[in-house]
Amino acid sequence: MDILRQSYAYGKSPLIPTSKSVPHNALLFGGSISKSLSPLLHGILFKSKNAIWHYGKVQTIDQAEFKARLTSNDTIGTSITMPNKVTFGEALDDLTEEARAIGAVNTSFLRVTPDGRRLHIGTNTDCVGIREAILHRHPSAISGAEGRAAMVVGGGGAARSAIYALWKWFRPSEIYIVNRLESEVKDMASHFTVAIPSIKLRHIQTIDIAQKMSAPYIIVGTIPDYAPTQPGEIICARICDVFLHKSDKGLLVDMCYMPSPQTNLIKTAQGQGWNTIVGTEVLVRILWVEEEPNEIGVQQALAAIEEKTNTELAKL
């Protein structure tokens, strides 16, 4: 696990041989997380590693509340989701190289300095999760993607992670950006122009432009799975539809998994002959335990999420 190995540069591990038997807390911070499946997933992953830890939800966008929770001695780490991925990094003690390059954090972990200070370090496991999910299912994706366009749908922290992952590991000719807000695209472009000067981003703003462009080999979706209602959302959805209907097919990853991993974007792609990877496969990283994920635990967690989502959908 690249990020785990690199994490020790920030201090020593806070874990001792008995740490798994102590009820530490990992906390999820987000603006609308009441239905998040992350507690279910991480609870199973913790159990598979014999850790009696609790994964809780804190629905907030308040940095002060986030910082207050970090000071608790039983907080072993945090998950950070929309809309906090770009802003909450400012409240942490330091950021990893990936987090700085991406400009967004989705995880913080704990390290201890030689003088005993506890440091909360922000990182971004989304980028590694995207890479590993793709290569697990499609080992030849790196050679297939090289020199072809890729595409990211969205403009938030997850979109930044996808851009970084695609450019760093899959070597596309350029990355198309499809998003409802031009301002978010400009912010991302400004950030990456400095962070990765060689990167090539192209904002696809109209259906006409999309029709003239070559098909991307990898598409990563990062936006919530809600029916489009606003003009920008409708255009964004139609542009995606144009690319999915092109004759050249590739691979689509949708990082959204609410209310179901089988999002409308996934279903459309499957109907058009694309290979697809659902968002829950990007999630299975448990940096805080400081061990590789247990394969049995991963499969149990993914099965539990599928069962839960199917049950919820049956109620609709």
ABEGO torsion letter per residue (X at the ends): XAAAAAAAAAEBBABBAAAAABBBBBBBBBABAAABAAAAAAAAAAAAAGBABBBBBBBBABAAAAAAAAABAABAEBBBBOAAAAAAAAABABBBAAAAAAGBBABBBBBBBAAGBBBBBBBBAAAAAAAAAAAAABAAAAAAABGBBBBBBEABAAAAAAAAAAAAAAGBABBBBBBABAAAAAAAAAAAAAABAABBBBBBABAAAAAABBBBABBBBABBBBBBABAAAAAAAAAAAAAAABABBBBBBBABAOABABBAAAAAAAAAGBBBBBAAAAABBBAAAGBBBBAAAAAAAAAAAAAAAAAAAAAX
